[in-house]
Amino acid sequence: MPFKPRNPYAMAARQRNAGAHEQSERARRRSERQALQQQLRDNPQDDSLYGGRQPARNRRQG
């Protein structure tokens, strides 16, 4: 019984979907944004994150 020839298009598609070796640009931006939000939550009184000023909601009225 002779063998059926392989489909060259199927092999090319399989190799193309082998996976990325680094984060996509979108994933990198998302992780940076999440890290910044985590940093802001952990250090709410750290003035360096606000350019030396406290945000308006934390300013004293007076």
The first five atom37 places (N, CA, C, CB, O) and aatype in JSON, in Angstrom:
{
  "aatype": [12, 14, 13, 11, 14, 1, 2, 14, 18, 0, 12, 0, 0, 1, 5, 1, 2, 0, 7, 0, 8, 6, 5, 15, 6, 1, 0, 1, 1, 1, 15, 6, 1, 5, 0, 10, 5, 5, 5, 10, 1, 3, 2, 14, 5, 3, 3, 15, 10, 18, 7, 7, 1, 5, 14, 0, 1, 2, 1, 1, 5, 7],
  "atom_mask": [
    [1, 1, 1, 1, 1],
    [1, 1, 1, 1, 1],
    [1, 1, 1, 1, 1],
    [1, 1, 1, 1, 1],
    [1, 1, 1, 1, 1],
    [1, 1, 1, 1, 1],
    [1, 1, 1, 1, 1],
    [1, 1, 1, 1, 1],
    [1, 1, 1, 1, 1],
    [1, 1, 1, 1, 1],
    [1, 1, 1, 1, 1],
    [1, 1, 1, 1, 1],
    [1, 1, 1, 1, 1],
    [1, 1, 1, 1, 1],
    [1, 1, 1, 1, 1],
    [1, 1, 1, 1, 1],
    [1, 1, 1, 1, 1],
    [1, 1, 1, 1, 1],
    [1, 1, 1, 0, 1],
    [1, 1, 1, 1, 1],
    [1, 1, 1, 1, 1],
    [1, 1, 1, 1, 1],
    [1, 1, 1, 1, 1],
    [1, 1, 1, 1, 1],
    [1, 1, 1, 1, 1],
    [1, 1, 1, 1, 1],
    [1, 1, 1, 1, 1],
    [1, 1, 1, 1, 1],
    [1, 1, 1, 1, 1],
    [1, 1, 1, 1, 1],
    [1, 1, 1, 1, 1],
    [1, 1, 1, 1, 1],
    [1, 1, 1, 1, 1],
    [1, 1, 1, 1, 1],
    [1, 1, 1, 1, 1],
    [1, 1, 1, 1, 1],
    [1, 1, 1, 1, 1],
    [1, 1, 1, 1, 1],
    [1, 1, 1, 1, 1],
    [1, 1, 1, 1, 1],
    [1, 1, 1, 1, 1],
    [1, 1, 1, 1, 1],
    [1, 1, 1, 1, 1],
    [1, 1, 1, 1, 1],
    [1, 1, 1, 1, 1],
    [1, 1, 1, 1, 1],
    [1, 1, 1, 1, 1],
    [1, 1, 1, 1, 1],
    [1, 1, 1, 1, 1],
    [1, 1, 1, 1, 1],
    [1, 1, 1, 0, 1],
    [1, 1, 1, 0, 1],
    [1, 1, 1, 1, 1],
    [1, 1, 1, 1, 1],
    [1, 1, 1, 1, 1],
    [1, 1, 1, 1, 1],
    [1, 1, 1, 1, 1],
    [1, 1, 1, 1, 1],
    [1, 1, 1, 1, 1],
    [1, 1, 1, 1, 1],
    [1, 1, 1, 1, 1],
    [1, 1, 1, 0, 1]
  ],
  "atom_positions": [
    [[0.83, -1.17, 0.0], [0.0, 0.0, 0.0], [0.89, 1.25, 0.0], [-0.95, -0.01, 1.2], [1.68, 1.43, 0.92]],
    [[0.77, 2.09, -1.01], [1.62, 3.28, -1.07], [1.17, 4.35, -0.06], [1.6, 3.86, -2.5], [-0.01, 4.48, 0.27]],
    [[2.15, 5.09, 0.41], [1.86, 6.14, 1.37], [1.3, 7.38, 0.69], [3.12, 6.5, 2.15], [1.64, 7.69, -0.45]],
    [[0.45, 8.05, 1.4], [-0.12, 9.29, 0.9], [0.92, 10.41, 1.1], [-1.46, 9.62, 1.63], [1.56, 10.46, 2.15]],
    [[1.1, 11.3, 0.14], [2.09, 12.37, 0.33], [1.62, 13.35, 1.42], [2.32, 13.14, -1.01], [0.43, 13.56, 1.61]],
    [[2.58, 13.92, 2.12], [2.26, 14.88, 3.18], [1.77, 16.2, 2.59], [3.48, 15.12, 4.08], [2.14, 16.59, 1.49]],
    [[0.92, 16.86, 3.37], [0.4, 18.15, 2.96], [1.41, 19.23, 3.35], [-1.0, 18.43, 3.61], [1.61, 19.47, 4.54]],
    [[2.06, 19.88, 2.39], [3.08, 20.89, 2.74], [2.48, 22.12, 3.44], [3.81, 21.35, 1.48], [3.18, 22.77, 4.22]],
    [[1.22, 22.43, 3.19], [0.6, 23.59, 3.82], [0.33, 23.35, 5.3], [-0.71, 23.94, 3.11], [0.44, 24.26, 6.12]],
    [[-0.01, 22.13, 5.63], [-0.28, 21.8, 7.03], [1.0, 21.9, 7.84], [-0.88, 20.38, 7.15], [0.97, 22.4, 8.97]],
    [[2.1, 21.46, 7.31], [3.37, 21.52, 8.03], [3.81, 22.97, 8.22], [4.45, 20.72, 7.29], [4.32, 23.33, 9.28]],
    [[3.63, 23.8, 7.2], [4.01, 25.21, 7.3], [3.18, 25.91, 8.37], [3.85, 25.92, 5.93], [3.7, 26.73, 9.13]],
    [[1.89, 25.61, 8.43], [1.03, 26.23, 9.43], [1.41, 25.77, 10.83], [-0.44, 25.89, 9.16], [1.37, 26.56, 11.77]],
    [[1.77, 24.54, 10.97], [2.16, 24.02, 12.28], [3.44, 24.68, 12.78], [2.34, 22.49, 12.22], [3.55, 25.01, 13.96]],
    [[4.38, 24.87, 11.9], [5.63, 25.51, 12.3], [5.42, 26.99, 12.6], [6.68, 25.34, 11.21], [6.1, 27.54, 13.47]],
    [[4.51, 27.62, 11.91], [4.26, 29.05, 12.12], [3.65, 29.28, 13.5], [3.33, 29.59, 11.02], [3.88, 30.34, 14.09]],
    [[2.89, 28.34, 14.01], [2.25, 28.48, 15.31], [3.08, 27.87, 16.44], [0.89, 27.83, 15.28], [2.53, 27.43, 17.44]],
    [[4.37, 27.85, 16.28], [5.23, 27.23, 17.27], [5.25, 28.03, 18.57], [6.64, 27.08, 16.73], [5.55, 27.47, 19.62]],
    [[4.95, 29.32, 18.53], [4.91, 30.12, 19.75], [5.93, 31.23, 19.75], [0.0, 0.0, 0.0], [7.0, 31.1, 19.14]],
    [[5.61, 32.3, 20.43], [6.51, 33.44, 20.5], [7.6, 33.17, 21.55], [5.73, 34.74, 20.85], [7.37, 32.44, 22.51]],
    [[8.75, 33.76, 21.35], [9.86, 33.58, 22.28], [9.96, 34.73, 23.26], [11.16, 33.44, 21.53], [10.78, 34.69, 24.19]],
    [[9.16, 35.74, 23.07], [9.16, 36.87, 24.01], [7.75, 37.41, 24.09], [10.16, 37.97, 23.58], [6.88, 37.07, 23.28]],
    [[7.53, 38.29, 25.08], [6.2, 38.86, 25.26], [5.85, 39.76, 24.08], [6.12, 39.66, 26.58], [6.72, 40.4, 23.49]],
    [[4.58, 39.79, 23.75], [4.13, 40.72, 22.73], [4.18, 42.13, 23.31], [2.68, 40.36, 22.23], [4.28, 42.31, 24.52]],
    [[4.1, 43.11, 22.43], [4.12, 44.5, 22.87], [2.93, 44.79, 23.8], [4.09, 45.45, 21.65], [3.08, 45.49, 24.8]],
    [[1.78, 44.25, 23.47], [0.59, 44.45, 24.28], [0.76, 43.84, 25.68], [-0.64, 43.85, 23.59], [0.41, 44.46, 26.68]],
    [[1.3, 42.64, 25.73], [1.5, 41.97, 27.02], [2.52, 42.72, 27.87], [1.95, 40.52, 26.8], [2.37, 42.8, 29.09]],
    [[3.55, 43.25, 27.24], [4.55, 44.02, 27.97], [3.95, 45.29, 28.56], [5.74, 44.37, 27.06], [4.19, 45.6, 29.73]],
    [[3.16, 46.02, 27.76], [2.52, 47.24, 28.27], [1.55, 46.92, 29.4], [1.77, 47.97, 27.14], [1.48, 47.65, 30.39]],
    [[0.81, 45.83, 29.26], [-0.16, 45.45, 30.29], [0.54, 45.12, 31.6], [-1.0, 44.25, 29.82], [0.1, 45.54, 32.67]],
    [[1.63, 44.37, 31.53], [2.34, 44.0, 32.75], [2.98, 45.23, 33.41], [3.42, 42.94, 32.45], [3.03, 45.32, 34.63]],
    [[3.47, 46.18, 32.59], [4.02, 47.41, 33.16], [2.93, 48.23, 33.84], [4.7, 48.25, 32.06], [3.16, 48.79, 34.91]],
    [[1.76, 48.31, 33.22], [0.64, 49.05, 33.8], [0.19, 48.4, 35.11], [-0.53, 49.13, 32.81], [-0.11, 49.1, 36.08]],
    [[0.14, 47.08, 35.14], [-0.24, 46.38, 36.37], [0.79, 46.59, 37.46], [-0.42, 44.88, 36.1], [0.43, 46.76, 38.63]],
    [[2.07, 46.58, 37.11], [3.12, 46.8, 38.1], [3.02, 48.2, 38.69], [4.51, 46.58, 37.47], [3.22, 48.39, 39.89]],
    [[2.72, 49.19, 37.85], [2.56, 50.56, 38.34], [1.37, 50.67, 39.28], [2.4, 51.53, 37.16], [1.47, 51.31, 40.33]],
    [[0.25, 50.07, 38.92], [-0.93, 50.11, 39.79], [-0.65, 49.42, 41.13], [-2.13, 49.44, 39.09], [-1.09, 49.9, 42.17]],
    [[0.07, 48.32, 41.1], [0.43, 47.62, 42.34], [1.33, 48.5, 43.2], [1.15, 46.28, 42.02], [1.17, 48.57, 44.42]],
    [[2.27, 49.18, 42.55], [3.18, 50.07, 43.28], [2.41, 51.22, 43.92], [4.28, 50.61, 42.33], [2.7, 51.6, 45.05]],
    [[1.43, 51.77, 43.22], [0.63, 52.86, 43.76], [-0.23, 52.38, 44.93], [-0.25, 53.47, 42.68], [-0.44, 53.13, 45.88]],
    [[-0.73, 51.16, 44.85], [-1.54, 50.62, 45.95], [-0.68, 50.34, 47.17], [-2.24, 49.35, 45.5], [-1.13, 50.57, 48.3]],
    [[0.52, 49.86, 46.97], [1.39, 49.5, 48.1], [1.99, 50.71, 48.8], [2.5, 48.6, 47.61], [2.24, 50.65, 50.0]],
    [[2.22, 51.81, 48.09], [2.87, 52.99, 48.65], [2.02, 54.23, 48.38], [4.29, 53.16, 48.06], [2.42, 55.07, 47.57]],
    [[0.89, 54.38, 49.02], [0.02, 55.51, 48.68], [0.6, 56.86, 49.09], [-1.31, 55.33, 49.34], [0.2, 57.88, 48.51]],
    [[1.51, 56.92, 50.05], [2.05, 58.2, 50.51], [3.39, 58.54, 49.86], [2.21, 58.19, 52.01], [4.0, 59.55, 50.21]],
    [[3.86, 57.73, 48.95], [5.14, 57.96, 48.29], [4.98, 59.09, 47.27], [5.66, 56.67, 47.6], [4.37, 58.9, 46.22]],
    [[5.53, 60.29, 47.59], [5.36, 61.46, 46.75], [6.09, 61.37, 45.43], [5.81, 62.68, 47.48], [5.73, 62.06, 44.48]],
    [[7.12, 60.53, 45.33], [7.9, 60.47, 44.1], [7.08, 59.98, 42.92], [9.11, 59.57, 44.3], [7.4, 60.3, 41.77]],
    [[6.04, 59.22, 43.18], [5.21, 58.7, 42.09], [4.28, 59.77, 41.52], [4.39, 57.51, 42.57], [3.74, 59.6, 40.43]],
    [[4.1, 60.87, 42.24], [3.21, 61.93, 41.8], [3.99, 63.19, 41.43], [2.2, 62.25, 42.88], [3.41, 64.27, 41.38]],
    [[5.26, 63.09, 41.18], [6.06, 64.26, 40.81], [6.3, 65.2, 41.97], [0.0, 0.0, 0.0], [6.41, 66.41, 41.76]],
    [[6.39, 64.67, 43.2], [6.66, 65.5, 44.36], [5.42, 66.1, 44.98], [0.0, 0.0, 0.0], [5.52, 66.87, 45.93]],
    [[4.24, 65.78, 44.47], [2.99, 66.3, 45.01], [2.1, 65.15, 45.41], [2.27, 67.21, 43.98], [2.22, 64.04, 44.89]],
    [[1.22, 65.43, 46.34], [0.21, 64.44, 46.68], [-0.97, 64.63, 45.75], [-0.23, 64.55, 48.17], [-1.23, 65.76, 45.33]],
    [[-1.67, 63.58, 45.41], [-2.85, 63.76, 44.57], [-3.91, 64.58, 45.3], [-3.43, 62.39, 44.15], [-3.88, 64.66, 46.53]],
    [[-4.82, 65.19, 44.58], [-5.81, 66.11, 45.16], [-6.64, 65.45, 46.24], [-6.71, 66.65, 44.08], [-7.02, 66.12, 47.2]],
    [[-6.94, 64.18, 46.11], [-7.8, 63.54, 47.1], [-7.11, 63.37, 48.46], [-8.25, 62.19, 46.59], [-7.78, 63.16, 49.47]],
    [[-5.77, 63.47, 48.5], [-5.03, 63.31, 49.75], [-4.55, 64.63, 50.33], [-3.86, 62.4, 49.54], [-3.98, 64.64, 51.42]],
    [[-4.77, 65.74, 49.63], [-4.31, 67.03, 50.15], [-5.16, 67.48, 51.32], [-4.34, 68.09, 49.04], [-6.36, 67.22, 51.39]],
    [[-4.51, 68.15, 52.23], [-5.24, 68.66, 53.4], [-5.95, 69.96, 53.03], [-4.28, 68.88, 54.61], [-5.39, 70.82, 52.34]],
    [[-7.13, 70.09, 53.48], [-7.86, 71.33, 53.29], [-7.57, 72.23, 54.49], [-9.41, 71.07, 53.13], [-7.81, 71.86, 55.64]],
    [[-7.04, 73.4, 54.21], [-6.86, 74.09, 55.37], [-6.21, 75.29, 55.64], [0.0, 0.0, 0.0], [-6.17, 75.73, 56.79]]
  ]
}
